[in-house]
Amino acid sequence: MELTITQPDDWHLHLRDGEVLQAVVPHSASSFGRAIVMPNLKPPITSTAAAVAYRESILKALPADSVFSPLMTLYLTDTTSPHEIKLARESGVVIAVKLYPAGATTNSQDGVTDLFGKCLPVLEEMAEQNMPLLVHGEVTDPDVDVFDREKVFIDTILQPLIQRLPQLKVVMEHITTMEAVRFVESCSYGSVAATVTPQHLLLNRNALFQGGLQPHNYCLPVLKREIHRQAIVSAVTSGNKKFFLGTDSAPHEKRRKESPCGCAGIYNAPVAISLYAKVFEEAGALDKLEAFTSFNGPDFYGLPRNTSKIKLTRTPWKVPESFSFSFGDIVPMSAGETLEWQPSSI
């Protein structure tokens, strides 16, 4: 009826800025000790100075008693310099650099257009500084089917990158396919890892269309076939240390999600721990939950594990239909559903 685990961390989180930041950061801070914060704001966080300033904004938005620690990232562009990587390492605040192929997802228009042609000196400096590259692993070629973008990225970008710079640490974010699972498993331990979201563990692409178009289940990378979902579940519940928690929680106002051109992103921060517990319980692997949520991530990044604990209690609770704020409503993942596990601090 109860499960006590080390305080989890979120290794892939969107907090936005302004009013949205103020609204959503308490949801992540209530469950996670640390989180790697994505840099795709408007304008993007492309410098160490901007990352430091963004971190201060996050800290100011936290509840008074919170010990939540934001871990910052830089947004890689065609013009990022090796010197900026040195500044990032020296700051003690920026711990990774995020690769968005230009046009791949929300606010990625300033992303990379030619990784090998324009970013190789930066990548070499990152390897020298032991600065991980966090990858949104999709190609943006319009001739590639949207459901194949991850596989093609692995074949044409990621595999050649690892061969060229084997010492570069890479995290393949929010993996969605069996090909991604196999690729990560094939790489040497400590060089390549992957984060996994609750939505890609629990939903397949049918969830986009059942009972009509479901905009609140739309994210990028898009949900895939059931065989891919099963492959990801098998990987994370196997105990393999290369896979760890990254929610990719991405808040958008309800009116923007339900608009004629709805935006991509699933807001799961309030329910993530409960959903991960559901996955591991259904797989008969609750004994492996703590490593996935709390050990594998900090071990890969070379950071200490948290010392605080949280308790998961089997207490059915209903997810709110939405969270209402002054700027609008945000609909969480599993809105209106009853979940079995409820987390609380100890």
Order of alpha helices (4+ residues) and beta strands (2+ residues): beta-beta-alpha-beta-alpha-beta-alpha-beta-alpha-alpha-beta-alpha-alpha-beta-alpha-beta-alpha-alpha-beta-alpha-alpha-alpha-beta-beta-beta-beta
